[in-house]
Amino acid sequence: MANIIPFKGTRPARDKVHLVASRSVDGYNTAELHDKLASNPFSFLHVISPDFSDGKRSKPGSIERLQKAKAKYLKFVEEEVFVTDEKPTYYIYQQLKDLNVYTGIIGCSSIDDYFNGVIKIHEQTLTDREEKLMHYLEVCDFNAEPVLFSYPNDKVIDELTAKSIQTEPVYDFTTTDRVRHKLWLVNDSTTVLTIQERFSQIPAVYIADGHHRSASSGLLGKLRRERNAKYTGKEPYNYYLGVFFPETQLKIFDFNRVVRDINDLSVNDFIKKLSDKFTIEEKEELYKPSKKHNFSMYLEGKWYSLDAKKEIIHNEEPVGSLDASILTEHILSPILNVHDLKTDKRIGFVSGIKGMKELKHQVDKWNFKVAFGLYPVEMDQLKHIADTNNIMPPKTTWVEPKMRSGLVIYSLSE
């Protein structure tokens, strides 16, 4: 059963939250990052990219860089850019984006749940990246970006959440990407206990985004347990930061593919090869997949619908029945000679939040020849993959919402 606890979060002062909370550093190009750092002295990006403040370059991932990041964070605390709550708290977070409303609870998840399978995974992690993130956590000693979890809707938690968000939020701000963020504190002992008890009756939670952060937190916890002869299991490093959304509050978008060439085939020969496994229909305008096992394709200024033929659909296979697997097994690998989605530089990925127009743009304006649109994975598919201990192909799901760094921070030490 899920062990999800409240905690004394460190978070931006109310008058600065809109200045502090930032997207992941990967969400900015070099020019944007420099502009944000130069124009906003309160941005959490100064913690993530601490070299900007002193102008001295340090090696990414080095002790020097990580110590500078921690020092910058502690400086923010000293200057009261951040404040720390006095009581164990759950934080209700709500994001409004593109007419979608997402509401979840920020708390801390147990690393033991990660080890014993209460926390379900669907993505393979890379050992090298796990160790780098663990090293980051070991030096910086905090979680600033929560892992995104999903759990089956619980009526009591839903009702408590709905009641809480009728009150005035402690934060309510809109960022320059036109996303509105709200945060409520839940720290009265009765409600906190009820939420914790209800979570303890949920048999499993599912990682929607943040597999490497979960793995690295587990590694750090193991390491600190080994070093602590008086370890009790209640130390902060036995938990890590998460935001928990009931299934109805998450949205899984498609994750689409663009390829730089069609493997020296003519367009006619390529389409002929496709017709062996797919029923093809040319469309007069932009086309978005309408159901599972239906794909859109944009090639040479034309849109096509590709319907997988029955003989290549194996619904009894959790992974093999995924549209991402069908595309790889029957188009990308045998026809286009793209075998490794992680390393092949001929393939690119486009999140579904950008729509089919972005696929057209990638082909018309950039160095790509063909684009494929996929139907989004459904929550039941994701859960089935995780429940059967299977792993999804790379870049299969794009899950919203995406959280801001520095909104609520969890200390890994007392």
Beta strands, then each sheet from edge to edge (+ up, - down):
strand 1: 4-5
strand 2: 10-12
strand 3: 82-84
strand 4: 90-97
strand 5: 100-110
strand 6: 119-120
strand 7: 142-143
strand 8: 147-151
strand 9: 171-174
strand 10: 180-186
strand 11: 205-209
strand 12: 239-246
strand 13: 251-253
strand 14: 255-259
strand 15: 278-283
strand 16: 294-299
strand 17: 302-308
strand 18: 347-351
strand 19: 370-373
strand 20: 398-400
strand 21: 410-411
sheet 1: 1+ 5- 4+ 10- 9+
sheet 2: 1+ 5- 12+ 8+ 11- 6-
sheet 3: 2+ 3-
sheet 4: 7+ 21-
sheet 5: 13+ 20-
sheet 6: 15+ 17- 16+ 19- 14+ 18-
end
